[in-house]
Amino acid sequence: MPVRIDESNPEQKVCFFTVEHGEEIRICDTLEVLTDSERAMSFVEIEGKRVYITEAEADALTVAGARDGREHVKADTGDSVI
């Protein structure tokens, strides 16, 4: 799981993201969870780069205070699994 949330301070929860060269730390309520429609995946932007996350991680981030900017991706063909 590339995302870990420290909830020890309920007024300012801290998110830790495992990235290519270590770990990035952010205050949860400064983040926005977005959708990459092409990949049908959620992500947050850190230092101008996308960090892709699971839907469970996206939900956990929004509960911790991140803004939920996700779009619901809907299939437009009958053979899609979405």
VEXVEX-321442 format. One record per residue: residue number from 1; residue in one letter; x, y, z of N, C-alpha, C, CB in turn. Coordinates in nm, 3 decimals. Glycine has a CB too. Layout:
BEGIN
ATOM     k   r       n.X       n.Y       n.Z      ca.X      ca.Y      ca.Z       c.X       c.Y       c.Z      cb.X      cb.Y      cb.Z
ATOM   NUM   a         X         Y         Z         X         Y         Z         X         Y         Z         X         Y         Z
...
//
This chain:
BEGIN
ATOM     k   r       n.X       n.Y       n.Z      ca.X      ca.Y      ca.Z       c.X       c.Y       c.Z      cb.X      cb.Y      cb.Z
ATOM     1   m     0.086    -0.118     0.000     0.000     0.000     0.000     0.090     0.124     0.000    -0.098     0.000     0.124
ATOM     2   p     0.085     0.203    -0.106     0.172     0.321    -0.113     0.125     0.438    -0.027     0.185     0.367    -0.255
ATOM     3   v     0.010     0.426     0.040    -0.042     0.536     0.121    -0.057     0.491     0.266    -0.177     0.587     0.064
ATOM     4   r    -0.007     0.575     0.357    -0.025     0.549     0.501    -0.075     0.680     0.562     0.110     0.499     0.570
ATOM     5   i    -0.172     0.672     0.650    -0.231     0.791     0.711    -0.208     0.789     0.861    -0.382     0.801     0.679
ATOM     6   d    -0.149     0.897     0.912    -0.127     0.912     1.056    -0.241     0.997     1.110     0.014     0.977     1.087
ATOM     7   e    -0.324     0.936     1.193    -0.440     1.005     1.248    -0.421     1.043     1.395    -0.564     0.918     1.233
ATOM     8   s    -0.296     1.049     1.440    -0.271     1.080     1.581    -0.313     1.222     1.618    -0.124     1.060     1.613
ATOM     9   n    -0.314     1.313     1.521    -0.366     1.448     1.543    -0.493     1.461     1.460    -0.260     1.559     1.505
ATOM    10   p    -0.611     1.442     1.519    -0.736     1.441     1.442    -0.765     1.571     1.367    -0.850     1.411     1.533
ATOM    11   e    -0.705     1.681     1.411    -0.730     1.809     1.343    -0.642     1.828     1.220    -0.707     1.924     1.439
ATOM    12   q    -0.534     1.753     1.209    -0.445     1.767     1.095    -0.380     1.632     1.065    -0.337     1.876     1.122
ATOM    13   k    -0.454     1.548     0.993    -0.405     1.415     0.961    -0.296     1.424     0.854    -0.520     1.324     0.913
ATOM    14   v    -0.197     1.338     0.866    -0.081     1.340     0.778    -0.080     1.215     0.691     0.051     1.351     0.859
ATOM    15   c    -0.052     1.234     0.561    -0.048     1.123     0.466     0.096     1.100     0.422    -0.138     1.151     0.344
ATOM    16   f     0.134     0.975     0.415     0.268     0.935     0.371     0.251     0.853     0.243     0.344     0.854     0.481
ATOM    17   f     0.319     0.893     0.136     0.310     0.825     0.007     0.444     0.763    -0.026     0.265     0.921    -0.104
ATOM    18   t     0.445     0.634    -0.056     0.566     0.569    -0.104     0.579     0.602    -0.252     0.563     0.414    -0.078
ATOM    19   v     0.688     0.666    -0.287     0.714     0.704    -0.426     0.846     0.642    -0.471     0.716     0.859    -0.444
ATOM    20   e     0.882     0.668    -0.594     0.999     0.604    -0.654     1.126     0.621    -0.571     1.023     0.661    -0.791
ATOM    21   h     1.147     0.737    -0.515     1.272     0.763    -0.443     1.251     0.788    -0.295     1.343     0.881    -0.505
ATOM    22   g     1.160     0.716    -0.234     1.140     0.731    -0.091     0.996     0.756    -0.052     1.224     0.841    -0.039
ATOM    23   e     0.976     0.859     0.028     0.843     0.887     0.082     0.814     1.037     0.075     0.832     0.836     0.227
ATOM    24   e     0.692     1.071     0.038     0.645     1.209     0.038     0.543     1.222     0.150     0.582     1.250    -0.102
ATOM    25   i     0.548     1.333     0.221     0.458     1.357     0.333     0.373     1.479     0.303     0.538     1.376     0.465
ATOM    26   r     0.242     1.467     0.324     0.150     1.577     0.299     0.043     1.580     0.408     0.085     1.564     0.160
ATOM    27   i    -0.010     1.699     0.435    -0.128     1.713     0.520    -0.246     1.669     0.434    -0.146     1.861     0.576
ATOM    28   c    -0.328     1.579     0.485    -0.435     1.519     0.404    -0.531     1.622     0.346    -0.513     1.422     0.488
ATOM    29   d    -0.567     1.725     0.424    -0.667     1.818     0.372    -0.612     1.916     0.268    -0.727     1.896     0.486
ATOM    30   t    -0.484     1.901     0.230    -0.429     1.983     0.121    -0.431     1.907    -0.011    -0.285     2.026     0.154
ATOM    31   l    -0.477     1.782    -0.008    -0.476     1.697    -0.127    -0.612     1.690    -0.193    -0.429     1.558    -0.092
ATOM    32   e    -0.611     1.655    -0.320    -0.735     1.627    -0.392    -0.718     1.495    -0.466    -0.772     1.743    -0.491
ATOM    33   v    -0.813     1.406    -0.447    -0.814     1.278    -0.517    -0.885     1.299    -0.650    -0.885     1.166    -0.432
ATOM    34   l    -0.817     1.263    -0.759    -0.870     1.284    -0.894    -0.879     1.151    -0.968    -0.782     1.383    -0.972
ATOM    35   t    -0.940     1.154    -1.087    -0.956     1.035    -1.169    -0.881     1.051    -1.299    -1.103     1.007    -1.195
ATOM    36   d    -0.805     0.950    -1.336    -0.745     0.939    -1.469    -0.843     0.853    -1.549    -0.597     0.877    -1.466
ATOM    37   s    -0.925     0.918    -1.629    -1.031     0.846    -1.702    -0.974     0.743    -1.799    -1.119     0.943    -1.777
ATOM    38   e    -0.861     0.775    -1.859    -0.801     0.683    -1.955    -0.761     0.552    -1.888    -0.680     0.748    -2.021
ATOM    39   r    -0.707     0.561    -1.767    -0.666     0.441    -1.693    -0.775     0.389    -1.601    -0.542     0.471    -1.611
ATOM    40   a    -0.881     0.468    -1.580    -0.988     0.433    -1.486    -0.931     0.408    -1.347    -1.067     0.309    -1.536
ATOM    41   m    -0.841     0.500    -1.304    -0.777     0.488    -1.173    -0.778     0.623    -1.104    -0.632     0.435    -1.187
ATOM    42   s    -0.774     0.618    -0.972    -0.763     0.740    -0.893    -0.616     0.773    -0.870    -0.838     0.725    -0.757
ATOM    43   f    -0.589     0.904    -0.848    -0.453     0.948    -0.821    -0.456     1.078    -0.742    -0.374     0.965    -0.951
ATOM    44   v    -0.341     1.110    -0.683    -0.317     1.243    -0.626    -0.191     1.296    -0.693    -0.301     1.238    -0.469
ATOM    45   e    -0.183     1.427    -0.705    -0.065     1.488    -0.763     0.028     1.535    -0.653    -0.103     1.605    -0.855
ATOM    46   i     0.154     1.492    -0.661     0.255     1.533    -0.565     0.377     1.579    -0.644     0.292     1.416    -0.466
ATOM    47   e     0.418     1.703    -0.619     0.532     1.761    -0.690     0.514     1.751    -0.842     0.662     1.690    -0.648
ATOM    48   g     0.391     1.770    -0.888     0.363     1.767    -1.031     0.357     1.629    -1.093     0.464     1.845    -1.101
ATOM    49   k     0.368     1.525    -1.012     0.362     1.388    -1.063     0.241     1.316    -1.005     0.491     1.311    -1.031
ATOM    50   r     0.185     1.229    -1.085     0.070     1.152    -1.040     0.113     1.030    -0.960    -0.015     1.108    -1.159
ATOM    51   v     0.050     1.013    -0.845     0.069     0.894    -0.763    -0.064     0.819    -0.769     0.112     0.929    -0.613
ATOM    52   y    -0.065     0.705    -0.840    -0.186     0.627    -0.855    -0.213     0.547    -0.728    -0.176     0.534    -0.978
ATOM    53   i    -0.341     0.544    -0.692    -0.382     0.478    -0.568    -0.503     0.390    -0.594    -0.413     0.582    -0.457
ATOM    54   t    -0.526     0.296    -0.504    -0.644     0.210    -0.515    -0.768     0.289    -0.471    -0.628     0.080    -0.430
ATOM    55   e    -0.883     0.236    -0.501    -1.007     0.302    -0.457    -1.019     0.300    -0.305    -1.129     0.234    -0.520
ATOM    56   a    -0.970     0.194    -0.241    -0.972     0.189    -0.094    -0.884     0.301    -0.037    -0.924     0.051    -0.043
ATOM    57   e    -0.767     0.323    -0.098    -0.679     0.431    -0.053    -0.742     0.567    -0.080    -0.542     0.420    -0.123
ATOM    58   a    -0.808     0.580    -0.196    -0.876     0.706    -0.229    -0.986     0.735    -0.126    -0.937     0.699    -0.371
ATOM    59   d    -1.062     0.634    -0.090    -1.167     0.651     0.011    -1.107     0.690     0.145    -1.248     0.522     0.026
ATOM    60   a    -0.997     0.624     0.183    -0.932     0.654     0.311    -0.881     0.798     0.313    -0.816     0.556     0.338
ATOM    61   l    -0.827     0.844     0.202    -0.777     0.982     0.195    -0.891     1.083     0.208    -0.703     1.006     0.064
ATOM    62   t    -1.004     1.056     0.144    -1.116     1.150     0.154    -1.173     1.152     0.296    -1.226     1.114     0.054
ATOM    63   v    -1.176     1.037     0.362    -1.221     1.032     0.501    -1.124     1.112     0.589    -1.232     0.885     0.551
ATOM    64   a    -0.994     1.109     0.553    -0.893     1.181     0.631    -0.889     1.330     0.599    -0.757     1.120     0.604
ATOM    65   g    -0.971     1.375     0.501    -0.981     1.518     0.476    -0.946     1.564     0.336    -0.895     1.587     0.568
ATOM    66   a    -0.896     1.475     0.251    -0.864     1.514     0.113    -0.994     1.545     0.038    -0.784     1.402     0.041
ATOM    67   r    -0.987     1.638    -0.055    -1.103     1.669    -0.139    -1.125     1.554    -0.237    -1.084     1.804    -0.215
ATOM    68   d    -1.251     1.524    -0.262    -1.286     1.416    -0.354    -1.324     1.476    -0.488    -1.402     1.329    -0.297
ATOM    69   g    -1.232     1.473    -0.582    -1.256     1.525    -0.715    -1.270     1.414    -0.817    -1.145     1.618    -0.756
ATOM    70   r    -1.298     1.293    -0.769    -1.309     1.179    -0.861    -1.431     1.190    -0.949    -1.313     1.048    -0.782
ATOM    71   e    -1.416     1.138    -1.071    -1.527     1.126    -1.165    -1.565     0.979    -1.170    -1.489     1.182    -1.308
ATOM    72   h    -1.692     0.954    -1.179    -1.735     0.815    -1.191    -1.726     0.776    -1.338    -1.881     0.796    -1.136
ATOM    73   v    -1.640     0.679    -1.365    -1.618     0.634    -1.502    -1.724     0.530    -1.535    -1.473     0.575    -1.519
ATOM    74   k    -1.789     0.550    -1.648    -1.894     0.459    -1.689    -1.861     0.406    -1.828    -2.033     0.529    -1.688
ATOM    75   a    -1.878     0.277    -1.844    -1.849     0.213    -1.972    -1.949     0.257    -2.077    -1.850     0.061    -1.958
ATOM    76   d    -1.901     0.266    -2.201    -1.993     0.302    -2.309    -2.008     0.187    -2.409    -1.943     0.428    -2.381
ATOM    77   t    -1.952     0.072    -2.372    -1.971    -0.048    -2.455    -2.026    -0.159    -2.369    -1.839    -0.091    -2.524
ATOM    78   g    -2.100    -0.249    -2.430    -2.164    -0.357    -2.356    -2.070    -0.465    -2.303    -2.264    -0.421    -2.442
ATOM    79   d    -1.948    -0.475    -2.358    -1.858    -0.581    -2.314    -1.757    -0.535    -2.209    -1.785    -0.637    -2.432
ATOM    80   s    -1.773    -0.414    -2.157    -1.681    -0.363    -2.055    -1.713    -0.421    -1.918    -1.686    -0.211    -2.050
ATOM    81   v    -1.609    -0.433    -1.833    -1.631    -0.482    -1.697    -1.672    -0.370    -1.603    -1.507    -0.550    -1.645
ATOM    82   i    -1.665    -0.246    -1.649    -1.703    -0.131    -1.565    -1.854    -0.111    -1.572    -1.629    -0.002    -1.609
//
